[in-house]
């Protein structure tokens, strides 16, 4: 029959494997692999144009397009307080959506600029509340910016995009009324000239990749952390169980190994609960779901003792250990071993050893 330790290891392996498979399954269910490449892409699908301020004395730009690179070269006018220019990427058919942002949370740009350090990025969507067909800037614009540094790849969180101030002023809207995650059908991406480049300045922005996707790193990290905690918990529960030490009488160790799970369960229960003075056969019957008569039969057949006899054996073994290994008073040892009264403990102990607890301690003192 399997020992308690072997049973623990068996359950440890089963639960560990099952738990890890379950965690992996949950992660796979909730992880989204959605990914949409805007550029590089076939230029036949897109309308790529530039724009600048309205009216005379505007900024000047040029756009060079190739399948693998977009380059916006511009020179900002010094005749206006806030000069700007930009490149706009949208579908050729204006009724079509550039990309569905449902379940997306990141947009990545592979971009570099010769001079610019703060490159604005705008995402535009249809805004149902602006239904005047003659009104300009009907599409709502959400804005964030790329802080250009030494790297070429930059990731923006879609949740960080805010309604552009100029759009809010133009339509008399309140920023708190609008959230980017409420919009799904992206119509265009606009990449503008550097915010801090003054009039008369010029620059060149080179774009080689735009990708929108769902970033799963936070979820994967949490899943790995949870898996680690789960594995550690299972390891300590099943390999190092925190249980009361089980004392088995010497007589029991001299018999042949017993192929009987109920016997092991009875021995384990008594080994854990012997310090309870109220412990009796009926408690064992209730907790183990084994008939009281069957408990006594099993113990009598295999250990040549009934429930009370075996319980007393375990208690006396514990008492001997405490008498020899500690300096506790005899009355306290009696309580720790499940006896309410020291006189009863003394009588049972002497009946088992032919010595009182005090004499036993003196006789075996080193």
N, C-alpha and C positions, 0 to 999 in steps of 0.2 A: 504494500500500500504506500501511496505517496505521503511523505512527511509534510508537516505544515510549511516548512521552508520550500519544499519542492512545489507544493500547491501554490505558494506565493509567487514563485518564479514562473510557473505556468500561467497564472493569471496576469502576471506582470507583462509577459510577452504578448498575450492575447489582447489586453487592454491597450498596451502601447501601440501595437500595429493598427488596431481598429481605430483608436483615437487619432492617430496621425493621418490615416486614410480619410477619416471624417473631416478633419480640419482641411486637408488638401481639397476635398470635394467642395466644401463650402467656399473656399477661396476661389476655386475655378468657376463656381456659379456666379459669384459677385464681381469677379474681375472682368473688366471690359477690355477687349482687344481692339476697340474701334479706333481707326486711324484714317485720316484723310490728308493726302498730299495735294496742296494747292499749287506749289511750284517746286521743282521743275515739272512741267506738264506741257501737253500739246498746246501750242499757242493758238491753234485753230479754234479751241473751245472758249478762249478768253477774249475779253475786250480790255486792253491795257492802254490807259491814256494818262495824260498828265493834266494838271490844272494849276492856276495861280490866282492872285487877287483879281477882282473885277475892275474894269476901267483902265485908263491910260497909266503909263509909268508903272507897269507891273514887272514882276520878276520874270526871269527868262530861264527856260529849262529845255532839256533834250532827253529823250529816252532811247537807249539802245536795247533791243530785245534779241535774245537768242534762246534756243531750247533750254540752256543750262544757266542762264544769267540774265538779270535785269539790272541796268545801270541808269540811275537818275543823276544827271549832271545839271547843276543849277547855279544861277547867280542872283542873289537877292537884291531887289531894288532898294535904294537908299531914300526914295521919295515917300515911303510910307512908314508909319510907326511900327507896324507888325507885319513885315513882309513874310510871305510863305509860298511854297510850291509843294507839289506832292505827286505821287504816282498812284493810280487807282486800278485795282484788279477786280474784275467782275465777269459774269457770263456775257457772251455776246447777245444772247436773248435776255433782255432786262427783266422778263417775267420769271426767269429761272433763278433758283437758289444756288448760290456759290457752294455752300455746304450746309448740311443739317447739323447743328451744334448739340443736338440731343445726346446726353451722356458724355459730352466732351468737357474737358476742364483746363486744357493747356494749349497754347499756340507757340510754336518754336520757329525762330527766324535764324537763318544763317546769313549774317549781314555784316558789312563793314563800311566804315566811312573814313575818308581821308582827314577830315577836320571835325565833323560833328560829334558831339558827346551825348546829346539827348534827342533821340529820334522818336517823334510821336507816331503812334499806330492807332488808327481808328477802324472800328467795325461798324458797318451800317446795316440796319434792319428796317423793314417796312413798319411804320407806326400807324395803326388803325385810327388813332384819334386825330391824325392830320389827314382829313379827307377832301381838302380843297385841291382839286387837280391843278389849279393855277399857282398854287403856293410853292415857293422854292424850298429846297432842303426838307422835302417831305420825309425822307428816311432819317430815322433817329441815328445819331452817331455816338458810339461809346469809345472813350479814349483812354489809353495808357501810354507809357513810353519805354523805350529801350535805352538803358544806360550803357552806352558803348564803352568798352574797355579793351583789354588785350586779347580777349577771346573772340571767336567769330560766331559762336552759337549761343543764342539767348532764348530763354523760356519765360513766357508771360502767363500768369494765372488769369483765366477768363473772369473769375470773380472779382478781380481787381480793376476791371474796366469800369469807368464812370461816365455818365452822360457828358458830352463835350459842353463846356460853358457857353460857347458861341451858339450852339443849337438850342440850349435852354433859353438864352436871352431872346433868340429870334422867335421862338414859339411861346414864350412866356410860361414855360414849364418849371416845375419844382423838382430838384434832383431826387428828393426822397420818394417821389412817386414812381421812379423808374429804376429797374434792376436788370442787369444784362442777362441774368439766368432766366428771365421771363420770356426772352426772345430766342427762337431756335433757328429760324431760316435766315442765315447770313447772306446778305446781298453783295457786299463788297468789302475789300480790305484796302485801306488807304495808308500809305507810308509817306510821311511828310519830311520837310526840310528841318534841320536842327533848330530846336527851340531857342537856343542861346546864341545862335549865329546872327550877328547884326547886319543891318542893311549895308549893301556893298560887298558883303562876304560871298564866297562861292565854295562849293563842295561837290563831292561825288559820292553817291551811295550805291553800293553794289550788293544785290540780293541774289543769293544762289539757292536758297531753299526756304519754303514756308510749309509748315506741317501742323495740322490740328489733330489732337488726339486726347485720349484719357490716360492720365498719368496714374499708374497703380502702385507707385513706390510706397506711399504711406500705408496703404492697405496691406501690401506684401510684408512691410516691416512689422506691422501690428500682428499679422498672422504668424510670422516667424517668432516674435516675442511670446505670443500666446502658446505656440507649440513648445518653445523652450520651457516655459513655466509648467505646462502640462506634463512634459517628460520628467522634469525634476520632481514634481509632485507624485507622479506614479512611482518613480524610482524609490522615493523615501517611504511611501506607504506600503509597497509590496516587498522591498528588499530589506528595509529597516523598520518593521512594524513596531509601533510603540505599544507594547503589551506588557502586562504583568508577567513576571517570570513564572514559568510553569514547573512545579516540582512533581516529579514522578517517583513513587517509592522504589527502593532498591529491588524489592521483590518483583516489580513489574519489568525491570530491565533484564531479568534472568530468563524470561520466557521467550518463546519464538516470536518473530514479528507477526503481527496480527493484521490480517487483511479485512479490516472492518472500519468503515468510515464513521459509523456512529460511536464507536469506542473512542476514536480520536477526538470527536466533537465533545463527548462527555468529559474526557480528560482536560481538554482545552478550557471548557467552561468552568470546571472546578478550579483549575490552575489560575484562572483570572479572577474568580469571585470568592475564593476561600476566606478572604479577610472580612467578608460580610457576615456578622454574627447571625443574621436572619436567614442565611442560605440554607435551603432544605431541598428535599427531593421534589417537592411540588414546584419550586422555582425552576429547577432544571427541566422538569416536564413542560412547563409553559414556554420557556425560552428556547428549548431545543426541539420542541414539537415531537418529542419521543415519549411514549407511554411510560409512566413511573415503574410499572412492573417490568417493562422491557429494559429500562435503565439498570435495574438491579440484576436482571438476568444476564445482561451483557457483562457487567462488572464481576458477577459471581463466576461466570463461565471462563472469562479471560484473565481476571486478576484475583480470583478467589476472595472477593470482598463485595459487600454491598455499598450503596451510596454513602451512608454515614461512616462506614469504616474507611473507605477510600478518602473521604473528606478529612477525617481525623489524621490519616497518614500524611496527607499533604500539609496540613497545619502543623503537625509535630516536626516534620522535616524543616519547615520554615522557622519554627521556634528554635530548633537546634542551631540553625545557621545564625540566627540573631543572638542567641546566647553566647556563641563562640566568636562571632565577628564584631559584635558591638558591645557597648557599655550601657545599654538601655536597661531601665528597671524591669523586673520580671512582670510587674503589673502592666507596663506599657507593651511589652512583648506579647502578653496574652491578648491585648486588644488588637494589635497588629495582625495577629494570627486568627482572629475571628471569635475570640472568647469574651463574653461580657464580664465574667467574674474570674478573678485570679484563682480563687479556690477551686472552681470547676476546671480551670486550665491545669492547676497543679495535680488534680486527681487524674485527669486524662493523660497528662504527660508521664506521671509515675506508672500508670497502668501500661503504657507503651514501652517504657525504658527501665522500669524498676528503680528509677532514681527521681528525686524531686528536681525541678529545674535548677535550684541552687546547687545541689550536690552534683548534678550533671556538669554545670559550669566549672565547679571546683575540680572535679575529677579529670576533666579534659583541658584544664588550663595549662598552657605551655610554660 
